[in-house]
Amino acid sequence: MIQSFARNWESNQRVNSSLLDEKKRLPAPSRHNWRPTFEDGIPVAKDGCGVVGIIRKHGSPKIGNLTAVDGIACIKYRGSDLGAGYASLSCDQGDEKSPIRVKAFVNNVSAAALIEKELTVEVGDVKDARLAKPVDKNNRMAIWQGLVHTRRKDEYATMERAVDRINYSLIGPDEINGRIFSYGRYVNVYKEVGYPLEVARLCGLDVESESADLWIAHTRQPTNSPGQLPIWSHPFASSECAIVHNGDISSFGANTELLNSWGIRSHVGTDSEVVARLFDHLVRVEGLSIKDAATVLTNPYERTLSKDTLSLLYRYRGARLDGPFAIVAGYCYRDDVYLVALTDRSKFRPLLIGEDENCYYVASEENQIRNLSKDAKVWTPEPGSFFVASLKRGLIQSGTAKDHGLQDKILKRLPPSKLKIDSTMPTIDAAGRSSQEINSAISRAFTSGASGIEISNAKGERFIGIGISTKREKGFRDFKIRITGFPGNCLANLNDGAIFEVIGNAADDVADTMHDGRVIVHGSARDVVGQALQGGDIFVRGCVGNRAAIQMREYRNSRPFVIIGETADDYLGEYMAGGIVCVLNLSDSANPVGNYVGTGMVGGAIYIRGRLSDTQVGLLPQRIDVLEYLRTAHIDGLLSKDAFDKIEANHFPSESYLKATLPSPLFARVRALFFSSKYTKTLEIERRRLSHEDLQSSRPKKRR
C-alpha cells in the first residue's frame, strides 16, 4: 500500500529533355467497388496525427490496399487536410538482381530530368522513367518514378549518397524544386497533401490495386513543419524502411547532427524523417538487430538496464529519441518483413497493439483495429517499450512485461449486452452517427423522464455523455447510459451524476474532471482514466493504461474512488491530492502496476494488491548520480569500501535502503540532494494486510 496524507494518377509519359505537356486532371475513378466503413463527410476537429500498421502472419493471405485505407480513414478527425500517406512492403516483390524503384516529387520537368541524369551517372541505368502524376492547375507537385539498375555491389550505400546529393541540389533559394522520397525494391510509398481518403484517390488506392505483406498509413496534423507540399507528408522512407509518426521529437537537433556525421545531410526539416534514416542506418549500416535498434530509438535510460544495454545506448546516444512519440515502422530486412512500434518513455501519444488469426495490428485508437478485425485481441504497450512482429518469425516483442492476453480474456467474460435496464428505456444505434447525434439522444431521453438510454455498436465515437448533469434544484435522480461496444476518447467527461456502463473497452480520457456519478467499464480502459476526478466512482474490471487517477482530489465529503480490477501502467496517481485508488490485481499478476506510482502525490491513498518495489514508487534520481556521490563520500572517508560495494551491487539504492545502510549524517545529505524537494512530500509506504479501517475507508459510498 502507498499512502500519503499530505501531495500522404497515374499517366504514362516518359521524361525527355523537351518540355512535358501538362494534362488536365482526370476525374476520380469510379468507386463502385469501394465499400468504406466510414463516411467522407464526418465532422473534423483538430487533433493529433493518426497512425496504423498491419502485417500478415506467415501462411495468411496478403493484405490489400483497401485494408490500409480503412484502417486510417476511420480516424480522419485525428489529422487535417495537410497530408496523409501509405507505404507497402513485400519481401517477395523482387530479389537482389531486381531494379530499385525510385519515386520523387518534382515541381517541373527540369527537376525530373536532373534526377534521371544524376542517378544514371552515380548509380546505374534508369529505365521506365516517367511522370506518374503530372503537375496540375492546383500546383500539386508531380510524381516522378523510375527503375534503377545498379552497377555497384554497395548499391544501397551508393543510392543513399546519391539521393542525399540530389535532394540537396533540388533545394533552391526560394523553393524546393523536388525531392526523392522513396527508393527500394520492396517498399512502395504513396503520399500527398489531403485527408487519407483524398490521398488514396490521388494515388489510385481507392480501388483494390496492390497487395503486400505489410502496410503502414498516416493522417497528419502538422506541428513543427509546413504542410502545403507533399514532401512533408508521411510515410518517410530510407531504403527498405518506412515510418509513420505521431508526436514531436525534441532530440531532433542531436539526431540530425549524428546523421550529418554519417554523411546524411539533406533533410526536409521535419523530425519524423530523421527516425526513418536513423532506424535504417542502425540496422543496415551499423549492423544492429531490429530489437537493438528499437532499444536505442526508444531510449529507456530511466529503466534498470544491463551493462550491455547501457553500453549500446551510450555508443549510439546521438540516435536516441526524446519527446512524445508513437512511431510505426515497416522494414524489409534479410528476406523478412518487420512491423515495429515504439512508444516514448512517458507514453504521451496513444498506441495499441492487436492480433487475430491472420495479422498483427498497430494503431492510434482501438476502433481502427476493430474496424479491420472485430474480434481481434487488443492490448496496450507499456511506456518506453517497443513491439516487434515479423512475417516469418511471428511475435518477437509484445511491448509489455504483463500478460498481453489478459485484456482479451476479460473481454470474453463480458455480461450479456442485451440486458435491458427497464422496458421504457430508449435505444440508439451508434453506427454511422456523430457524437453530437448521440448526445442529443441522451439529452432527449433524460428530459423525457426515462431511467436511461442504451447505446449499441459504439466504435470510437468521442465525447459521449460529456457534461451531463442529472441534478435538479430539488434533488437528484438516477440516469443510466449503457454502452455496448468500444466508445472513443473522452467518455463521461465533466459528468455530474449520471451512471455510465460500458459493455466493452473504453478509450483514453474516461471521466476527466467528473464531479459526481459513476462509470463502470466491464472491459479495460486506456490511458488517463479519471484525470482530475473530484467526485464519484470509476470501476474498471480489467486493466488501465498510463496515468490513471492523476490530479485526483477530494473536497469536504466528496471523496472519489477509482477501483481497478487488474493492472495499471506507469504514473498511477501522479499528483494525486485526495481520494482512493485500489488496484485489485485479481489475476495475481507479478506486475500489478508500472513505475512512478504516486509521483508528486500529496494526498489520498493508493492500495495495491501484490508486490512492488520501492523503485516503482515516485520519480527516483538516476542511479549513476547517487552512486557517484557515494563514491566521492567513500574517497573522502565517509563511507567504507564494503558499504559502498554493497550499495553499488544493489538493484537500485532506494531511499529506504540507503536509510538502513548509510551513516545518519551521510544519509541526511543524500536525502536532501536526491530524494527531497520543497515541491514534494515523502510518501508513506507500508506493506501489510488491510485492516478493518482500511477496508471501510476504501469502500465507495452508496448511490443515493
N, C-alpha and C positions, 0 to 999 in steps of 0.2 A: 504494500500500500504506500502511495505517495500522498502526503498530506501537507498542506501549508495553510496557515490561517493568516498570514499577513498580507504580496504578488505580480498548265501556261496546253488550200485546194490544189488540189493538185492540177497542173497544166504543163505537159512536157514541152520544154523549149530549151534547146541547147544554148549555152552561153558562148557567144563568139565575140570577136573584137568589135563587131558592129553593134549598134545600139539595139536593145531589145524593145520591140513594140509592146507597150503596156496594154494589157487586155482589161476589158471591163470585168468586174466581179461577176462570177456565175451565181445564179440563185442557189440557195441552200438545197441540198439534195432532199428527196422525199424521205420523211421519217415514218413511213407506214409500218416498218418493222421495228420501230423504236418503241419500247414499252417501258417508259420510266416509272419508277415508284415514287416520284415526286412531281411537283408542279413547277413550271417555268416561272410563274408569276408570284411565288411566295414572297411575302414581305421580307425585306432585308434590313437588318440592324447591324451597325458596325460592331465587329467583334474581333477575334484573333484569327490567325491563319488556321487552316484545317489540313490534316494530312491523312493518308491512308496507304497501306501496303498489303499486298496479297501474294502469297507464294503457294504453289501447289505441292502436295505431297507426292512422293515417288509412286508411280503407278496410276495416279489420278489424271484426268484429262487436263489439257492446257486451259488457261484462263483467257476468255475473250475480252476484248477492249471494253465492251458494254458493261462488264462487271466492274471494271475500274471506274467508269463514268458514274455508274450507280453508287459506288462507294464514296465518291467525293461530292457529287452534285446534290446529294440529300442534305448536305450541310452548307449550302450556298450562303446562309446567313453568317457563317464564320469568316467569310472573305469579302472581297469587293470586286469591282469591275477592272481592277488594275493588275490582273494576272492570274493565270491558272495553267496547269500543265500535267503531263503524263509521261511516264517512262516505262518501257517494257524491256525485259531481259530474258533471253533464252540461250542456254548453253549449247544447244544443237543447231543454232542458227548459222553456224559456219565452222571452219577449223583454222589452223594457223596459216594455211595457204590461201584462205579467202581474203578478198579485199576488205579494207577498213572503210566503213561508211562514215562520211564527214558531213555535218549539217551546220549551216551558218545563217545568221540574219544579215541582210545587206540592204543598204539604202539606195544603191544604184548599181548599174551593170559594171562600172569600173571596179567597184569593190569585189564583185563576184569574179571578174577576170583576174584581179590581183590574187585572190585566194587560190584560184586554179593554177596560176603561174607559179606561185611560191611553193605550193605543195608538190608540183611537178619537179621543181628544181631541188627541193630539200628532202623529199620523201620518196616519191615514185610516180609512176604513170597514173593520171586521173582519167577514169572512164565514166561514161554516162553522166557527165556534169550537166546540170540543168537547174532552172529555177522552178522549184516545186510549187511555189506560190509567188506570183508577180507582185510588185508594188502596186497598191490600189489608190483610189482617189482619197481614201481616208488616211493616206500616208502610213499605212501599215508597212513595216519592213518586209521585204521579200525574203523567202527562204530558199537558199541555195543548197544543193547537196550533190555529192559525187562519191565515186568509189575509188579509193586509192590503193594501188597495187605496190606495196612497199618493196624496196630493193635492199634493205638492211636487216641484219639479224636483230639488232636492238631497236625494233620497229616502234614500240610504244614510247621508249625514251626519245627516239628521233622525232616521233609525231608530237610528243609533248613539247619539245623545244621549238619545233616548227610552229605549232599552234600558238604558243606563247608569243613568239616574234611577230607572227601575222596579226594576231589580235592587237598587239601593241601598236603596230603600224597603221591599224584601222582607226585609231583614236585621233581625230582631228582637233584643231584648236577650238572649234565651235560646236562640233557634233561628233557622234560616234557613227562612222560610215559602215560598220559591220562588226560581226562577232561570230567566231566559230563557237558553237555552244555544245556540240556533241561529236565524239569520234569513237568508234569501236566496232567490233564485229558482232557483238552480242547485245549491245544496248541500243535503244532507239528512243529518242526524246522528242516529244511534241509539246510545244508551249507557245503561248500567245498572250495578248492583253485581252482580258474579258473574264466573265464568270465561267465556271467549269463546263457547263453545257455549251455555251457560246464557243469556247475554245475547242471543245470536242467537234462541233460542226465545222469550224475553220480548218481543223486538221483531219477531217474525214473519219473521225472516231465515233460519230453518232449513228453509224451503221456498223454491223459486225464486219470488221476488216482485218483484224490481226489477233492472233492468239499467242500467248507466251507463257513461260514458266513463272514469271513474276511481274507484277505491276506495282508502281507507286504513283501517287497522284497528290495534287496540292491545290488549294484555293488560297489566294493571297490577300493579306491586309498589310500593306507596306508600313513599316515603322521607321526605318533608318536609311532608305534609298528610294528614289523616284519609282513611278510605276507606269509612265507613259510609253515606254519602249519594252518590247518582249524580252530584251536581253536580261532584264531584272526578274523575269518570272522564273518560277521553279518548274521542273527539277533543274538542278545544276549537276553537270556530269564531268568526269575526268576519266579517260579511257573507259574501262568497263564498269565503272562505279557511278551511280547516280543517287542523289539525295533530295529529300524534301524536308523542310524545317519550319517549325513554329517557335518563335521566340526571338531573343536578341543575344548575340554572342559578344559579351563585354570584353572578352580576351582577343578581340579582332586584331588589335594592333600587334600584340605579341605573336599571334598566329600568322599574320601577314609577314612579319619580319622573318620568321622561320622559313616560310615559303620563298621569300626573296633570297635567303641564304642558300636555298636549294636550287636557285636559278629560275624560279617560277615568279615572274614579276608583273604580268599583265592581269589586273583584276577589274571587275566591273564596279567595285565599291560596295558590294553587299556582303554582310557577314556570312550568309549561307554558302556562298561559293567556296569560301576557304575550307569548309568542312569536307566537301567532296574531294578537294585537292589534297587535304591532309590525309584523309582516310585512304585514298588511292596510293599516295606516296608511302605511307607507313607499311602497307601490305605489299605493294608491287615492287617498290624500290628498297625499302628498309628490311623487308623480309619478315615482318611480324605476322603472327597468326591473326585471323579475324577477331578472335577473342582478345588478344593482347592489344590490337589496335583500338578496339572498342573500350577497353580499360583505360588506355591513355586518353582518349577523347572524353570519356565520361568524367575522368579526373576525380576519383573518390578519395582525395587525400585526407578527408576528415575521418575515414574509417580506420579500423585497426588492420594493417596490411602486413604482408610478409616482406622480408628484406628484398626478395627478388622483384616484387611488385613496386616497392618504393624505389628501387634502382631503376626500373623501367620508367616510372613516372618522372624521375629526375632526369634521366637521359633524354627524354622527349618532352621536357617541360614546356617548350615553346608550342607544342601541339595540343596541350591540354586546353579544354574548353571551359569557359566560365560564363555565368549569367544564366537566365532562364531559357531552357530549350527542351523541345521534344523533336527528335530527329529520326527519320525513317530512311534507311539506305537499302539499295539493291546492289549487289556486287556479284559479277560472274568471275570466278577465280578457280583455276585448276580444275576445269571440267565440272564444276558445280556452281549452283546459284544460291546466294545467301540473302536472306531478309534480316536486317539488323535494325533495332530500335534502341535509342539512347534517351535517358532522362537525366535532367540536371540533379544536383545533389539535394535541392530543396523541392523538386518536382513542382515548379511554378507553372508549368504548362501541362495540360492533360494528355494522357496516353493510356490506351487499353490494349490488351492482347486477347485474341480469340483463336479458337481451334475447332474444326469439325473434322469429319472423316476424310475430306479432300484437301483442305487448305489450312494455313495459318494466316491470321489477320492482325494488323496493327492499325489503330485508328485514334482520332481525337475524341470521339464520342461513341458510346455503346450502340446508339441507333444506327451508325454506319455498318457495324458488324451485323446487327440484327437485320438490316436491310438486305444483306448479302446471304446471311445464313441464320434463319430464325432461331434455331436450336443450338447454336454454337456455344461452346464453353468459353466463358469470358472471365478474365482476371486482370488485376491491377498490378503493374510492375512497381517495385519499390523505388523511392528516390535514390538517385545516384547509381542506378543499375542499368543493365542492358539486356535485351532479348536477342537471341540468335537462332534462326532455323534455316536449314538448307534443303534443297530438293532431294539430295541423296542420303543425307545423314539425319534428317528429321529435326526434332527439337534438340538444340545444343545448350541453350541457356534460357531459362524461363523468365528471368527478370525479377524473381523473388525467391527469398530463402524460405518462405512459408509454403504451405501446400497449395499449389496453384489450381488444384481441382476442388478445393473446399467450397468456393463460391458456387460452383456448378452443382455440387451435392445439395447445398442449401436450396438452390433454385428448384431442384426436383422435388423438394418437400413442401412446396407452397400449398396453402389451403385452397379449397375449391374457389374458383374465380367467379362462379355464377351464384354465389350465396347472397341472396337479397337481404338487405338490412330490414326493409319492410316493403309491402306491396305498393305503397304510394310513392316510392322514390323514383324520380325520373331518371332516364338513362341517356347517354350521349356516346356516339362512336367517334373517337378522336381521329380516325383515319381521314386524312385529307383536310382536316380543319386546322385553322390557325389558333394560336394561343388566345387571341382576342375572342374568337368564337366560343372557345371552351370556357373562358372566364365569364363571358356573357351568360352562358347556360348555367353556370354555377350561381351567378347573381340572381337570375330569374327563379331558380329553384329555391333559394333561400328566402327571397321576397314573397314567394307564394306560400310559405309556411311548411314546405316539405322538410322531412327529417334529414335529408341529404341528397346526394346525387351519385350515380355510378358512371364512371368514365372508362370505356373499354378501348382496347387496341392502341394504347399510348405507345408512341415510338419517337421519343426525342422532343416532344413539344415542350417548349420552355415556359417558365413563369406561370405555371398552373396554380391558381389559387392565391396569387400574390396580393397581399394587402387586405385579405378578407377579415372582417370583424363580425363576430356573432354576438357582440354585446349590445344591449339596448339600455335606454335610460332607466327602465325599471327592472333590469336584471339581465339574464343570460340564458340561452338555450343551446342544447347540443345540435350541431350540424355536422354531418359526416360526409366527406368526399372520398369515395372509394375508387381507386385507380387500378386497372389491370393492364399490365404491360411494363413499359420502360420509359417513364416520364423523363424529360430533359432537365437541363440546369434550372436552378432557382425555384424549385418546388417549395411552396408554403413560405416564401419569404414574407416577412412582416406579418405573419399570421397572428391574429388576436382572438383566439378562442375556438377555431374550427378543429375538427378531428380529421386528419388525413390518414388514409390507409392505402398502402401500395402493395399490390399482389404481384411482385416482381422486384427488379432492382431500381434504385434511384440514382440519378446522375450527380454532378457536382453541386455544391452550394445549397444543400437542403436546409430549410428553416433558418435562413440568415435573418438575424435580428427579430426572431419570433418573440412576441410579448406574452402570449398565453396560448393554450390549446395543446394539441398532441399530434405527433407524427409517428406512424407505425410503418416500418418497412419490413416486409416479410422476407425479402432477399438481402442484398448487400447495397451499400451506398458508397459513393466515390469520395472525392476529396472535399475538404472544407465543409463538413457537416456541422450545423449548429454554430456558425460563426456569430459572435456577439449575441448569443442566446441569452435572453434575460427573463424568461418565464416559460412555463410549460414543460412538456416532456418529449423526448425523442427516444424511440425504441427501434433498434436495427437488429434483426435476428442474425444476420450474417456479419460480414466484415465491413469496416470503414477504411477509407484511404488516408491520405495525408492531411494533417492539420485539422483534425476533428476537435470540436469544442474550444476553438481558440477565442480569446477575448470574451469568454463566457462570464457572466456576472449575476449577482443576485441583489435584490433591493427589498429591505424590510422582510415581509413574509413571503415574497416571491422568490422561491428557490427553484431554479431549473434543474432538470435531470437529463443526462444522456446515458442510455443503457445499451451496450454493445454486446451482442451475443457471442461473437467470435474474436476477431483480432483487429488491431488498429496499426496504421503505419506511423511514420515519423511525426514529431511535433504535436503529439496528443496533449491538449490542454495548454498550448502555448499562450502566455499572457493571460491565463485564466484568473479571474478575480472573484469567483464565487460559484456556488452550485456544486453538483455531484456528478462525477463521471464513473461509471462502472464498466470494466471490461471482463466479461464472464468467462471467456475462453472455454466454451462448452465442449469443444473438440480436443481439449488438452494440448494445444499447440505448444511446441517448445519455444516459439517466438510470439508470445501474445501481443506484444507491442514493438514498435520500432525504436529509433533513437530520439534523443532530445525531448523526452517526456517532461512536461511541466516547465519548459524553458520560459523564464520570465514570470512564472506563476506567483501571484501574491495573495491568493485566497481560494477557498473552496477545498474540495478533496477529490482525489482520484484513487479508485480502488481497482486493483489488477489481480485477477486470479491467475496464479502461475509464478514463474520466477523471472526476474530480470536483474541485471547487474547495475551497480552504481554508475557504470559508464554510460548507461542508457538514459540517465536522468539529467536534465539540464543541458546547457551548452558548455561543454568542458574545454579547458585550454588544450593547446596542442601538446601532445606527449613529449615531443622533442624539446619544446620550450621548457617544460618543467624539469626534464632530465638535465638539460644544460645548466640550468640554475643550480640544481642539486650537485652537479659535477663540480661547479665552482665552489659550492659550500664544502664539499669534500676536500678540494685542494686547499681551502682556507682552514682546514682542521675542524670544521663544524659538524662533520658527518663522517663516520667511519667508512672504510672501504667495503666492509662486509654489508653494512646497511645500504650503501649506495648500490652495490651489486644486486642485492635482494630487490630493491625498488626497480632497478633497470630491467630485471627479469620478470617483473610483474606485468600482467596483461595491460593494465593501464593504472597509473598511480592516482586513484580517485582520492577525493578529499578525506573520506572516512579512513581509507587505507593509510594515507600519509599521516593522519592524526594519530593513528595507533603505532606508527613506525618512527616518526621523527621526534627529536627532542622538542619540547614545547616552544622554546623561543624561535627555533628554526621553522616549525610548523606555522606559527603565527605570521611570520614573514611570507612564507609560501602561500598561505591562505589569502593574505592581503593582496599579494601580487597577482594570483591566478584564479582564485575561487570566489572573491567577493567584489562587490561594486555597490555604489550608492544607489544604483538603479534596480538592484535585485535584492531579494531576501533569501536566506538559506532555506532550502526545502527540508522539511522533516520527513525522513524515510523510515518506515517500520516494516518489518516482515513478521507477520503473526496471523493467527486466526481472528476473524472478525468477532467482536463482542456483540452482545445484545444491543447495546447503544449504537454501535456501528451499523448494524442491520436496520435499526429503526431510522437513523438519520439518512441512510442511503435508499430508503423506500419512497418512491414518488407519491405525492398526495393523491387522494381520491378525487375523481371528477365530481363537479357539482351536480 
